[in-house]
Amino acid sequence: MNEADFKNEYEEFQKYKSDKLNGRILTPGGLRFIIESNEYDAQKIGRYFLESLPKIREWTKKE
C-alpha cells in the first residue's frame, strides 16, 4: 500500500466515522426495526425507502 492509497483509505474511514456519528449508517438493528414497523410487507418497506430518498440526497449534498 503506497502513501496515496493510505490517504484515500484514511479519508474514507473519516467519512464513515462522520456518517456513523450523525446516524447515516443503516445498522442491522435499524433495518430490522424498519422491516418490523412496516409489518414485513415488501411494498410498505419499499415505499418507506422511496419516501426517505429525498432526505438522504439532502444529507449527501451538504457534504
N, C-alpha and C positions, 0 to 999 in steps of 0.2 A: 504494500500500500504506500503510495507516494504522498507527498505533502498536500497536493491538490485533492486527492481522494479523501484524505483525513479531514481536510477543511470542509468538504461537502458533507461528509458523514456527520461532522460536528454540528454544522448548520441545520441539517435535517433533524438531528436529535434535539437541538434547542427549540425548533419549531414544534416538534412533538411535545416537549415539556410544556410549552406555552399553551398548546391546544388542550393538553390534559388538564392543566391548571384552570383553564377557562371553560371546562365542561364540553369541549367539542370532540371528544373521543367517545365513540359508542362502545361501551363495555358489554360483555356477555350478559351481565345482570340488567343493564339498561335495555338491551334488546329483548330479553325475557319479559321485562316489565311492559314494553310496548306491545309485544305479542299477546300477553295475557290481558292487557287493558283493552285490546281490540278483539277479545274473545276468540283468538286463534283463527279469525276469519281473514283469508288472504286478501280479499278486496278491501276490507277496512284497514288492514296493515298497509297495503299499497297506497290507499288514499291518504293515510296519515303521513307517509313519507313524501308523497307528492305535494301535500299541503305544507310540509316542513321545508321543502326545497328552496323557496324564496328566502327564507330566513338563513339557510346555510349559505346561499350565494351572497347575501349581505355580509355575513361574517367573513367570507373569504375576500371580498372586495376591500374591506377595511385594512387588510394586512398586506 
